[in-house]
């Protein structure tokens, strides 16, 4: 997979014209991976999948989460959000009480990352020889529950960013500020050997 990403990475490592459009394209790739995760979740519940099959399928999502998704999160948290957050704080109408949309998105990022770490731990436990059938059943159900949380949170998160947060960014940030976001994204890609495929 990395080689396919590298083939498509040259232009993005040298120029990003529209930062929020690039982030939306990455969301489309995330949604494809969520479809795969949904299939795995349903299969874990309905069928008695061998541990190796569960691990192989989970590793596909986990690899994506630790490469392209991590880069996308960095784009938001280190390039877009620092410029956008002060603008939101200047508008009392944008936010829920003292929590801004940026803070909500950051909370989602943390919760998703935590759920991924829990599934990684459960996968390791599931692979141990001493795990009984009863415990295996419990672990698989817990994995499926965490996957369901990731899927729901990420789908809602993407909708909120695409339809609300990025729209606010385009209206509140100047052309120069959006260009700074794009420039940082280019720097991040020059430091990585992976990008969001689309």
Secondary structure, DSSP 8 states (H G I E B T S, - for coil): -HHHHHHT-HHHHH--S-HHHHHHHHHHHHHHHHHHHHHHHHHHHHS---HHHHHHHHHHHHHHHTTHHHHHHHIIIIIIHHHHHHHHHT-TTSSBTTB-HHHHHHHHHHHHHHHHHHHHHHHHHHT-TT--HHHHHHHHHHHHHHHHHHHHHHHHHHHHIIIIIHHHHHHHS-HHHHHHHHHHHHHHHHT-S-----
